[in-house]
Amino acid sequence: MNRSLETLAGRIIAGEQLTAEESIALPASSGTDAFALFLAASRVKEHFLGNGVDLCSIINAKSGRCPENCAFCAQSAHHTTNAPIYPLVDEDKIVACAKEAEAAGSHCYGIITSGTTIRKGEELDRICRAVRRIRETTSIAPSCSLGIIDHETAVTLREAGVETYHHNLETSRSFFPHICTTHDYEEDVETVRVAKRAGLSVCCGGIFGLGETAAQRVELAMTLRELDVDSVPLNFLNPIEGTRLAGSKLISPLECLKTIALFRLILPTKKIAVCGGREQNLRDLQSWIFFAGASGTMIGNYLTTTGRPAEQDWQMLRDLELTVGGCCE
């Protein structure tokens, strides 16, 4: 198996694509074969992206009361949780948090809002004004995650200075009805296409530990490859009390790492960042994400849960002797 993984990495570096049939066997690697899998993924990542590590941060700019019923989400109006509820924050707050993210070392700053979509008019205008100020006063790259959008909104965001639109598919098409029934999977796929047509880079990934199978993880990766997204955030479920998935068990650290490696080998040239749930699921193996093929991570807090202090992540990167920067847009 070790030799076949080494050969597989060489084929991918030479330009071949991993097939679904080849991919499905990879997460079953165990013992020394698991470490060979990580080495293969790390080799592929270094070939295409070097040793640079990208850091991103987000602001929960509008929280709670989301009409969608995503099973994992603390902000869904279908769940009763302790997640904060507030309308779109003011322009000054968005800009101030961008400056804090830049000071913490982030290269990308995501403006995230709850809800199916963003309201045209004052809400969209406020975000665009904030983005223009961020471009004028910082060097951080602004991105937005505002739900399902149309072409007009995507163009408006690009013209305001947004570089990347973030919109996760969350899981595979075949498993999505088990997670969300308030909108169709194809609406999310179309949002990715809309953003790309408007000239935006697209950040699109998913969350693992929802009850999906290994084959469905491969299915998601293949969909992302077909859509040719630019960057892929990988999240791991942190079960929140009050949601439908509150009683779910955490994924083991090695399963997380094998999932990262799987996505690296299927998506060899894409930026892959490990984001939500890494502290809870990876525990002492958080630093291994980069050996498994990740090229970035999120620092600071998440939407409704806290991350660990940024200095701890910076210390981790220094200990690994990794170069911060070099992969960002």
C-alpha positions in Angstrom: 0.0 0.0 0.0 2.8 2.4 0.9 4.4 2.0 -2.6 1.0 2.3 -4.3 0.4 5.6 -2.5 3.8 6.9 -3.5 3.0 6.0 -7.1 -0.4 7.6 -6.8 1.1 10.9 -5.6 3.5 10.8 -8.6 0.6 10.3 -11.0 -1.3 13.2 -9.5 1.7 15.4 -9.7 2.1 14.4 -13.4 -1.4 15.7 -14.0 -3.6 12.6 -13.7 -6.9 12.9 -11.8 -7.9 10.5 -9.0 -11.0 8.4 -9.9 -13.9 7.9 -7.6 -13.0 4.2 -7.4 -9.4 4.9 -6.3 -10.6 7.5 -3.8 -13.1 5.4 -1.9 -10.3 3.1 -0.6 -8.1 5.8 0.8 -10.0 6.6 4.0 -9.8 3.0 5.0 -6.0 3.3 5.3 -4.7 2.3 8.8 -1.4 1.9 10.6 1.6 2.8 8.6 -0.6 3.1 5.5 -2.4 6.0 7.1 1.0 7.8 7.5 1.8 7.0 3.9 -1.5 8.6 2.9 -0.6 11.8 4.7 2.9 11.8 3.1 1.4 11.4 -0.3 -1.0 14.3 0.3 1.7 16.4 1.8 3.9 15.7 -1.3 1.1 16.7 -3.6 0.4 19.9 -1.6 4.0 21.0 -1.6 4.4 20.4 -5.3 1.4 22.5 -6.3 1.3 25.1 -3.4 4.6 25.1 -1.8 5.0 25.5 2.0 2.9 28.6 2.4 0.1 28.7 4.9 -2.9 31.0 4.5 -4.8 32.3 7.5 -8.4 33.6 7.4 -10.8 35.1 9.9 -14.5 35.9 9.9 -17.1 38.1 11.4 -20.6 36.9 12.2 -22.1 40.1 10.8 -25.8 39.0 11.2 -26.7 36.2 13.5 -29.7 33.9 14.1 -33.3 33.6 12.9 -32.2 31.7 9.7 -35.3 30.2 8.0 -33.2 27.2 6.7 -33.3 24.0 8.7 -29.7 22.8 8.4 -29.4 20.0 11.0 -26.1 21.2 12.4 -26.7 24.9 12.5 -27.1 26.8 15.8 -28.5 29.8 13.9 -31.5 28.0 12.4 -34.9 29.3 13.5 -35.9 25.6 13.6 -33.6 25.0 16.6 -33.5 26.4 20.1 -29.9 27.2 21.0 -27.9 29.8 22.9 -26.6 31.3 19.6 -26.7 35.1 19.6 -29.5 36.8 17.6 -28.9 40.3 16.1 -29.4 42.1 12.8 -26.7 43.2 10.4 -24.0 45.0 12.4 -23.0 48.5 11.5 -20.4 49.5 8.9 -17.9 50.6 11.5 -18.0 47.2 13.3 -17.4 45.3 10.0 -14.4 47.5 9.2 -13.0 47.4 12.8 -13.1 43.6 12.8 -11.3 43.5 9.5 -8.4 45.6 11.0 -8.3 43.2 14.0 -8.1 40.2 11.7 -5.3 41.8 9.7 -3.4 42.6 13.0 -3.8 38.9 14.0 -2.1 37.9 10.7 -5.1 36.9 8.6 -4.9 37.3 4.8 -8.6 36.9 4.1 -11.5 38.3 6.0 -15.0 36.8 5.6 -18.2 38.8 6.2 -20.8 36.2 7.1 -24.6 36.7 7.4 -27.3 34.3 8.5 -30.3 33.7 6.4 -31.2 32.3 3.0 -29.9 35.4 1.2 -28.9 39.0 1.7 -31.5 41.7 1.3 -30.9 44.1 -1.6 -31.0 47.7 -0.5 -29.6 48.8 2.8 -28.2 45.5 3.9 -26.2 44.9 0.7 -25.3 48.6 0.4 -23.9 48.6 4.0 -21.8 45.6 3.3 -20.5 47.1 0.0 -19.6 50.4 1.8 -17.7 48.4 4.5 -15.9 46.4 1.8 -14.8 49.6 0.1 -13.4 51.0 3.3 -11.6 47.7 4.1 -9.9 47.9 0.7 -9.0 51.6 1.3 -7.6 51.1 4.9 -6.2 47.6 5.0 -4.3 45.0 2.9 -6.6 42.1 3.9 -8.6 40.5 1.2 -12.4 40.8 1.8 -14.7 37.9 1.1 -18.5 37.5 1.7 -20.8 34.7 2.6 -24.3 36.0 2.2 -26.3 32.9 1.2 -27.9 32.2 -2.1 -27.3 35.1 -4.5 -28.1 36.1 -8.1 -25.8 37.4 -10.8 -26.6 41.1 -10.1 -25.7 40.8 -6.4 -22.5 38.9 -7.3 -21.4 41.7 -9.7 -22.3 44.3 -7.1 -20.0 42.6 -4.6 -17.2 42.3 -7.1 -17.4 45.9 -8.1 -17.3 46.9 -4.4 -14.0 45.1 -4.0 -15.0 41.6 -2.8 -12.4 39.1 -4.0 -13.9 35.8 -2.9 -17.5 34.5 -2.5 -17.9 31.8 0.1 -20.8 29.4 -0.2 -20.5 25.8 1.2 -22.3 22.9 -0.3 -22.0 21.4 3.2 -22.3 17.7 2.1 -22.9 15.6 -1.0 -25.9 15.9 -3.2 -27.1 12.4 -2.2 -26.9 13.1 1.6 -28.1 16.7 1.5 -31.9 15.9 2.0 -31.0 14.3 5.4 -29.4 17.7 6.4 -31.6 20.4 4.9 -35.1 20.3 3.3 -35.8 24.1 3.1 -33.9 24.6 -0.2 -32.6 22.4 -3.0 -29.0 21.4 -3.4 -29.0 22.8 -6.9 -29.6 26.3 -5.6 -26.3 26.1 -3.7 -24.5 24.7 -6.8 -26.0 27.5 -8.9 -24.8 30.1 -6.5 -21.2 28.8 -7.0 -21.7 29.1 -10.7 -23.2 32.6 -10.5 -20.2 33.8 -8.4 -17.7 32.4 -10.8 -19.5 33.9 -13.8 -19.4 37.3 -12.1 -15.6 37.1 -11.8 -15.4 36.2 -8.1 -13.1 33.5 -6.7 -15.1 30.9 -5.0 -14.5 29.3 -1.6 -16.7 26.2 -1.2 -16.5 23.2 1.0 -18.4 21.3 3.6 -18.7 19.9 7.0 -18.0 16.3 8.1 -19.4 14.2 10.9 -23.1 14.7 9.9 -23.7 11.0 9.4 -22.4 10.9 5.8 -20.5 7.9 4.4 -17.0 7.8 3.1 -18.4 7.5 -0.4 -20.5 10.6 0.1 -17.3 12.5 1.2 -15.8 11.4 -2.1 -19.0 12.5 -3.9 -18.7 16.0 -2.4 -15.0 16.3 -3.4 -15.8 15.2 -7.0 -18.6 17.8 -7.2 -16.2 20.5 -6.0 -13.7 19.4 -8.7 -16.4 19.5 -11.3 -17.3 23.1 -10.2 -13.6 24.1 -10.3 -13.9 26.1 -7.0 -10.8 28.0 -6.0 -10.5 27.1 -2.3 -12.0 24.5 -0.1 -12.8 25.0 3.6 -13.1 21.7 5.5 -15.2 21.8 8.8 -15.8 19.1 11.3 -19.0 18.9 13.3 -18.9 20.5 16.7 -22.4 19.3 18.0 -24.4 22.2 19.4 -27.0 21.6 22.1 -30.5 22.3 20.7 -29.7 21.3 17.1 -30.8 18.1 15.4 -27.3 16.8 15.5 -26.7 17.6 19.2 -26.0 14.0 20.1 -23.6 13.2 17.3 -20.2 11.8 18.2 -17.1 13.6 17.2 -15.0 12.3 14.4 -11.6 10.8 15.5 -8.5 12.9 14.8 -7.2 10.3 12.4 -10.4 10.2 10.5 -10.2 14.0 10.2 -6.7 13.8 8.9 -7.6 11.1 6.4 -10.5 13.3 5.1 -8.1 16.2 4.6 -5.7 13.9 2.7 -8.6 12.6 0.6 -9.6 16.1 -0.5 -6.0 17.1 -1.2 -5.5 14.1 -3.5 -8.8 14.7 -5.4 -8.2 18.5 -5.5 -4.5 18.7 -5.8 -4.1 22.4 -6.9 -6.8 23.9 -4.7 -6.3 25.8 -1.4 -7.6 23.7 1.4 -8.2 25.2 4.8 -9.3 23.5 8.0 -11.8 25.6 9.8 -14.6 24.9 12.2 -14.4 22.1 14.7 -10.7 21.5 14.5 -10.1 22.1 18.2 -12.8 19.6 19.3 -12.2 16.9 16.7 -8.4 17.0 16.1 -7.4 17.9 19.7 -3.7 17.3 20.1 -3.3 16.5 16.4 -4.3 20.0 15.1 -0.7 20.6 13.8 -1.0 17.5 11.6 -3.5 19.1 9.3 -0.6 20.5 7.3 1.1 17.1 7.0 -2.2 15.8 5.7 -2.4 18.3 2.9 -4.0 21.4 4.3 -2.7 24.8 3.0 -4.5 27.0 5.5 -6.6 27.4 8.6 -9.0 29.8 10.2 -7.8 31.7 13.3 -9.9 33.5 15.8 -13.6 32.8 16.6 -16.1 31.0 14.5 -19.7 31.9 13.8 -21.3 30.9 17.2 -18.4 29.2 18.9 -15.0 30.4 20.1 -11.7 29.4 18.6 -8.4 29.2 20.5 -6.3 32.4 20.9 -4.5 33.4 17.7 -1.1 33.3 19.4 -1.5 29.6 20.0 -2.0 29.0 16.3 1.0 31.3 15.5 3.1 29.3 17.9 2.0 26.1 16.2 3.1 27.5 12.9 6.4 28.6 14.2 7.0 25.2 15.8 6.3 23.6 12.4 8.6 26.1 10.7 6.0 26.8 8.1 5.9 30.0 6.0 2.8 32.1 6.6 1.5 33.6 3.4 2.3 32.6 -0.2 -0.9 30.8 -1.1 -3.4 33.6 -0.7 -5.3 35.1 -3.6 
